[in-house]
Amino acid sequence: MSLARLAVAAVAASTIATTHGGADARPSAQHDSLVVTTEWLAAHLADPSVVVLDAVERDMGEDSLYRRSHIPGARLLSSSDFSVQRNGLALELPPPAAIRDLLERLGISDSTRVVVYAEDPPTATRALFTFLYVGHARVSFLDGGLAKWRAEGRPVSQAVPSVTRGHITLRVHPEVVATADWVGSHSTRSGVSLIDTRTDGEYQGTGGRRGLPSGGHIAGARQLQVGDLFLDGTSTLVAHDSLVKLYARRVRPGDTVVTYCWIGHRASLTYLIARYLGYPARLYDGSYQDWSRRKLPVRAGNTP
């Protein structure tokens, strides 16, 4: 096969894998992919159109963690910058204008490719969900994060980069968010597959979260825990064909995937991977916390 034909085939394979999530085509780390590898980032780290964000939990001493070690050029992003408490719910989307201001303060513009990593992967994917909500689609999750980057012997830094304010055009996408009313009216209909991103005890109704009991899960929801998506003890995703199989066992062909967890943190990961595999997807932002506060019905046990 000629070099030209090889190039065309490679582009086609990447497009199919990224858009449709075919089990026979593992996406390479392309510039337009929702997931990129450490190899890709190393090759593009000096690209001025690429901004890397080190996302940390608000209560984990983010400044000290960031200053201790980060990928060179990475900018600090605290979860307190992209989430708010509203109506008694712990983790909600900020107003679009506030998200735009955050992106611009981080030096991000419409043409910027944003790569996010975090010690806790859902912290990174919650940030990516927030950016997708306001229409900034050029975003990627760094597979393996800082741990994989360091394990490969790549450089780290303690320097804080200087930032020039960017410019973002708001293009809000409310369709990526599911509300309690939407979930209640769609959960038992064909065309929607619910994914519950919680532990066995939370899903079955035999346990809880941070002292709060769970009565079970939303009827029809199938469980997919965060740990199932990663190689044991790492923040590196399992092989693409394994991701495809995990979702295929829980999602009917052609369905919109709707993910939820307790507050919308862990479910941002299953949401992002659903999009990565080519599924139309929504995140129930209020998640089980909102559902239970409304005293809406749940189902105990293992049956969806």
N, C-alpha and C positions, 0 to 999 in steps of 0.2 A: 504494500500500500504506500502511495506517495506521502510525503510530508504534509502536503496541502490537505489530502483526504484524511490523514490522521488528525490534523488540527480540527477539521470540521466535525469529525466523529467525536472528538473529546468534548467540544463545545456542546454538541447535541446531547451527549450522555450526561453532562453536568446539568443542562437545562431540564432534561427529563427527571433526573433524580431530585433536583431541588424543587421542582414544581409539583411533581406527582408522587415522589417518594417511592418509586418502583423498587421492589426488593432485589431486582437483578442489577441495580445501578447504584453504587455508593457514591454520593456526591464528593467531589474533590473540594478542597478549600478555595472556592472561587470568591471573587470580590463581592458578588451579590448574594452570598449565602448567609443564612441566619446563624450558621455555625462555622467557625474557622479554626484551623489548627495553629499550634505554636509555630510550625514551620512557615505557614503563610504569614503570620504576624512578624516573625523575624525578618522575612524578606521585604515587608512593607513598613517596618518600624520607622524608617526615615522619611516616609511619604508624608508631606505636609497635609494631605487630604485625609489622613487617618488619625483619629484621636482615640487613645486608649484610656479607659476609666477603671480605676481600682475601687470597686463598690464594697462598702463595709456596713455592718449593722450599727445603728445609732448607739447601742449600748455596749459595744465591744472595744471602746477606747480607740476609735478609728484613727485619730491623729498619730498616736504612737505606733499602731500597726503599720500605717502607711509609711511613716518616716523610717521605720526599721528596715523596710525592704519593699520595693515595687519594681515593676517593669520600667525600664528607662523611658521617661517622657510621660508615664501614666499620671493622670490627674485624679485627685481624691474625690470620691462621690459617697456621701453618707446617705443611708436609707431615709434619714430625716429630711433630706432634700427632695425626695420624690414620693413622699407619702404623707398623709394627714389623718388625723382622727376626726370622724364626723358622725354625729348622731349615735354616739356610743360605740361605733365600730372602730377597730384599732388600726386598720390599714386600708385607706381609701385613696383614690386618685386625687391629686391636687387640681385646682382650676387650670384649664389649658394655658392661660396667660402666665401662670406661675411656672409651669413646665417649660414654656418657651424661654422665660427669663433664665431658668436654670441651665438649659442647653446653651444659651448664648453666653452666660457667664463662664461656662466650661470651654468656650472657644469653638463651639460647634455651629456650623452653618448648614444650609440646605444640601450642599454637595459633600459634606463630611461623612466619611465612613466611621462609625462609632463601634469600637470593640470593647466589650465589658467583661471583666472577670471578677470573681469574688471567692473568698475562702469558703463561704456558704453559697453554693451555686444559685439557689433561688433568689438570693439578694441581687445577683446579676440579672437574672431573667425578669425579676419584678421591675428593675430599671428599664430593661429593654421593652417590656410590655407598655410601660408608661410612655416611652418615646414613640412607640408604634401608635399609641392612642392619639397623639397629636400629629401624626402623619410623617414622622421621620422614619422612613422605611430602611434607610441605609445603616442597619445595625446588625451586630453579630455577637454571639456568645463565644468566648474563647474556650475551646474544649481543653480540659485539663488544668486550666488556670495557671496561677503562679507556681503551684507545686510542680506541675509537669514542666513548666518553663525552667525552673531551677534544676530539676532532676536531669534535664538535658544539658546542663552546664551553660545556660545562656546568661547574659549579664543582668544584674539587678542594680538598683540605684537607691540612694536616699535623697537625691536632689528633687526639689519642687520646681517644676517647669513654669516659666512665665507664660501667661495666656493673654491672647488678644481676643476681645469680645467678638462673637460670631453674629450671624443673622439667620433667624429661622422664620419661615413662613408657616403659619398655623394651618393645618389641614386636619381638623379633628375627625376621628373615626369612631363615633359612638357605637357602631355595630360590633366592635371588638369586645364590648362590655355587655354582660348579661345581668339583669336585675332579678330580684325575687319574683316579681310578676311575670317576667319573661320566662324564667325557668319553670315556674308553676304552670304556665299555659303551654309549654312546649315539651316538658320532660317525658311525658307519656306518648308523645306523637312520633310518628315515623319521621325520619329526617334529622333527628337529634340524638346524639349519643353522649351521655353524661359520664365524666370521669371524676371519681373521688380520689384526691391525692392526699390521703391520710393513712394513719397506721391501722393495724388490724382492730385494735380496741376502739378507736374512734369510729371506724367504719361499721363494726358489728354492734356498737352500742354497749360494749363491756368495759370501756375505758374512757379517757377524756384527754384534755389538753390543759396543762398548767392549772390544775385544780378544778377545771370546769368539766362536768360530765357530758358525754355524748350519748344521745338516745339512739343513734344509728346513722343511716344515710338517706339521702333523697331517693325516693323510689325510682328504680331504673338505672341508678348509677352503678358503674363497675369500678372496682378499686385498682389503682395503679400508684404504687408508692414511689417516692423520689428515688430511693436506693435501687429500684429495679432498673433505672435508666443508666446507672454507672457501673463501671468495673469495681469490684469489691475494694472498699477502703480508699477510693480515689474520686476525683471530680472529672474523670475522663469518661465520656459516654461509651456505652457498649457499641458494638459494630452496627452500622446502619441497617443491615438486614435484620438484626435483632430488635432494633427499635421498630422497624416495620411490623414485625410479628407481634410485638407487645401491643401495638395499637390495633392491629387487625383482629386480635382476639377480643377487643373491647368496643370496636367501632364498626358499625355496618357500612358497607360501601356507599359512598355518596352522602353520608351524614355530615352534619356540622358537629364538631366536637365542642362540648362545653365542659370546662374544668372548674373544680372548686376544691377547697381544703377547709381549714378552720377560719382563716382571715384573708385568703387570697395571696399568700406568700408562696407556699410550696406549689400551688396550682399554677403559678406563673411559669414554672418550669415545664409542666405537662402541656400547658398552653403553647409555649414557644416551640416545643418539639413537635406538637401537632402541626403547627404552621410549617415548620421545617420539612415535615413529611408531605406537605401539600394539602392537608385538610383545611377547610374553612373552620375557623375556631373562634370561640368567645371565652372570656374569663368571667365567672361570677365573682365580681369584685368583693361583695360583702360576705360571700361564702357561707359556711355553716353558722358562723357567728350571727349573721343577719337572719338566716333561715330560722334558727332556733329562737332568736329574740321575737320573731313574728309568730312563734308557736305554730309553725307550719308542720304538716305531718312528715314523719320519718319512718324508716323501716329498719328494724333490728335484725341482726344475723348476717349470713353470707349471701343470701339471695338478693340479686339486684332489684 
